[in-house]
């Protein structure tokens, strides 16, 4: 049987997947799920990049995350998309890689920026670890807000960290947290902790991959916070002090 590639525009996670079993977990009983199979990876990537799909009975008309390369958008989501109560952008930075690492988060409530977070500095870190740390903190924020009946959308520019928590962890867990091939799973502890939270809230949570450095405001702010964490060398995860001056934040060093 020829291999297929599955694009998910609207589901518990968005992206391109290579098995129907994983895709089904992301779209089954998810309101307004939008997905389609393609015969080649190139076609799937092209379709996912356009952010649109043919409208069939199982697909809604909600667009996916949009890209704006000219100027920061308000929250990086098309205006016609159903708004989430809470949107959390995550990012990790490392200079060089491996090297000095930090994590950052930007939180929007009802479409308005309300919080910036930074920290978890590691003098001997990696970009992947920093991205996972940021996603872990976002999951904690999501967990707290879901308990308050708030709808939550996490947006990360790290397909690696998303896959670790929402996809690959299932196979690793079945094998006793081991890889198919020889060698240990990198960043295992943070993956296990984060996956446990994800398992608890996944049916109510939306996680999406968003392109980095294309002018999406939330992603740009999270990026600045990750580098700010490196500059501050702060090992704790702290809330950036208010008031938040958008121009000043965006003028900070980028990753």
C-alpha positions in Angstrom: 0.0 0.0 0.0 1.3 3.4 -1.0 2.3 5.7 1.9 0.0 8.6 2.5 0.5 12.0 4.2 -2.3 13.5 6.3 -2.7 17.2 6.7 -4.7 18.5 9.7 -5.8 22.1 9.5 -8.1 22.0 12.5 -7.8 19.3 15.2 -6.3 18.7 18.6 -3.0 19.4 16.9 -2.3 20.8 13.4 0.4 19.7 11.0 1.4 16.9 8.6 1.3 13.2 9.8 2.3 9.9 8.3 -0.2 7.5 9.9 -4.0 7.4 9.9 -4.0 6.1 13.5 -2.3 9.3 14.8 -4.4 11.5 12.6 -7.6 9.9 13.8 -6.7 10.7 17.4 -6.3 14.4 16.5 -9.6 14.8 14.5 -12.0 12.1 15.8 -14.9 13.8 17.6 -13.1 17.2 17.4 -15.6 19.9 16.5 -15.1 21.3 13.0 -12.1 19.0 12.3 -10.4 19.7 8.9 -8.1 17.2 7.4 -7.2 15.4 4.2 -4.8 12.7 2.9 -2.3 13.3 0.1 -0.2 10.8 -1.9 3.1 12.7 -1.5 4.9 14.8 1.2 5.4 17.7 -1.3 1.6 17.9 -1.9 0.9 17.7 1.8 3.4 20.5 2.6 2.0 22.7 -0.2 -1.6 22.2 1.0 -0.7 22.8 4.7 1.3 25.9 3.8 -1.8 27.4 2.0 -3.8 26.8 5.2 -6.9 25.7 3.3 -8.7 22.6 2.4 -11.6 21.5 0.2 -14.8 21.9 2.2 -16.4 18.6 2.7 -18.9 17.2 5.2 -16.2 16.6 7.9 -14.5 20.0 7.5 -15.4 23.4 8.9 -14.7 26.7 7.2 -12.3 27.9 10.0 -8.9 28.9 8.6 -5.7 27.9 10.2 -2.9 30.1 11.5 -1.9 32.6 8.9 1.5 34.0 8.1 2.4 37.6 7.7 5.9 38.4 6.7 5.5 42.2 6.5 4.4 43.2 10.0 3.3 41.6 13.3 -0.3 40.6 13.3 -2.4 41.0 16.4 -2.3 37.4 17.5 -1.3 35.5 14.4 -4.7 34.1 13.7 -7.1 35.0 10.9 -9.7 37.4 12.0 -12.5 35.1 10.9 -11.3 32.2 13.1 -13.3 31.5 16.2 -11.4 33.3 19.0 -10.1 31.3 22.0 -10.3 32.7 25.5 -6.6 32.2 26.0 -3.9 31.9 23.3 -0.3 31.0 24.4 2.7 31.4 22.2 5.9 29.6 23.1 9.5 29.8 22.0 12.9 28.6 23.1 16.3 30.1 22.2 19.9 28.9 22.4 23.2 30.7 21.7 25.0 28.8 20.2 23.2 25.4 20.0 24.1 23.7 22.3 25.0 26.7 24.5 23.2 29.3 26.6 19.4 28.6 26.5 16.2 30.2 27.7 12.4 30.0 27.2 9.7 32.5 26.6 5.9 32.8 26.5 3.3 35.4 25.3 -0.2 35.0 26.7 -3.3 36.6 25.0 -6.7 36.7 26.6 -9.7 37.5 24.4 -7.3 38.6 21.7 -5.3 41.1 23.9 -1.7 40.6 25.1 -1.9 40.3 28.9 1.3 38.4 30.0 4.9 37.8 29.0 7.0 35.1 30.7 10.8 34.4 30.5 13.4 32.3 32.2 14.6 28.7 32.7 18.2 29.8 31.7 20.6 26.9 31.2 24.3 27.7 30.5 24.7 24.3 28.8 21.3 23.9 27.2 20.0 23.1 23.7 17.3 24.7 21.5 15.1 21.6 21.7 15.3 21.6 25.5 14.4 25.3 25.6 11.4 24.7 23.3 10.2 21.8 25.4 10.5 23.9 28.6 8.4 26.6 27.1 5.8 24.2 25.9 5.7 22.7 29.4 5.0 26.0 31.0 2.3 26.7 28.4 0.7 23.4 29.3 0.6 24.4 32.9 -1.0 27.7 32.1 -3.5 25.9 29.8 -4.3 23.4 32.5 -5.1 26.1 35.0 -7.3 28.0 32.5 -9.2 25.0 31.3 -10.2 24.3 34.9 -11.9 27.7 34.7 -13.8 26.7 31.6 -11.7 28.9 29.3 -10.9 27.7 25.8 -7.1 27.5 25.2 -4.9 27.4 22.1 -1.1 26.8 22.4 1.0 27.9 19.4 4.6 26.7 19.1 7.1 27.1 16.3 8.8 23.9 17.3 7.4 20.9 15.5 9.9 18.8 17.4 8.5 19.7 20.8 4.9 19.3 19.7 5.6 15.9 18.2 7.5 14.8 21.4 4.5 15.6 23.6 1.5 14.8 21.4 2.8 12.1 19.0 6.0 10.3 19.7 5.4 10.0 23.4 2.7 7.4 22.8 5.1 5.0 21.1 7.9 5.6 23.5 5.6 5.0 26.5 4.4 1.7 25.0 8.0 0.6 24.8 8.8 1.5 28.4 10.0 5.0 27.3 12.5 3.5 24.9 13.2 4.4 21.3 12.8 1.8 18.5 16.5 2.2 17.7 19.4 2.2 20.2 20.0 5.2 22.3 18.2 7.1 25.0 15.4 9.5 24.4 16.8 13.0 24.8 14.9 15.4 27.2 13.0 12.4 28.6 12.1 13.9 31.9 10.5 17.1 30.6 8.7 15.1 27.9 7.2 12.7 30.4 6.0 15.5 32.7 4.5 17.5 29.8 2.9 14.4 28.2 1.2 13.6 31.4 -0.4 17.1 31.5 -1.3 16.8 27.8 -3.0 13.5 28.3 -5.2 15.1 31.0 -6.3 18.1 29.0 -5.9 17.1 25.3 -9.6 16.7 24.6 -10.2 20.4 25.5 -6.9 21.8 24.2 -5.8 23.0 20.7 -2.1 22.9 19.9 -0.8 24.3 16.6 2.5 24.7 14.9 3.2 28.3 13.8 5.9 29.5 11.5 8.8 31.3 13.2 10.1 34.8 12.3 7.4 35.7 9.8 6.0 38.6 11.7 3.4 37.0 13.9 3.2 39.1 17.0 2.8 36.4 19.6 5.7 34.3 18.2 7.9 37.4 18.0 7.2 38.3 21.6 7.9 34.8 22.8 11.1 34.8 20.9 12.2 38.1 22.5 11.4 36.6 26.0 13.5 33.5 25.3 16.6 35.7 24.4 15.8 38.0 27.3 16.0 35.0 29.6 19.5 34.3 28.2 20.6 37.9 28.7 19.2 38.0 32.3 20.6 34.5 33.1 17.4 33.8 35.1 16.9 30.2 36.0 13.4 30.8 37.4 10.4 31.3 35.1 9.2 34.9 35.8 6.5 37.2 34.6 7.8 40.2 32.7 7.0 43.3 34.7 4.1 45.5 33.6 3.3 47.8 31.9 4.3 46.0 28.7 5.6 48.4 26.1 5.2 46.6 22.8 7.7 48.6 20.9 10.4 48.2 23.6 9.8 44.4 23.7 10.0 44.0 19.9 13.2 46.1 19.9 14.9 43.6 22.1 17.4 41.1 20.7 15.8 38.4 18.5 16.8 34.8 18.5 
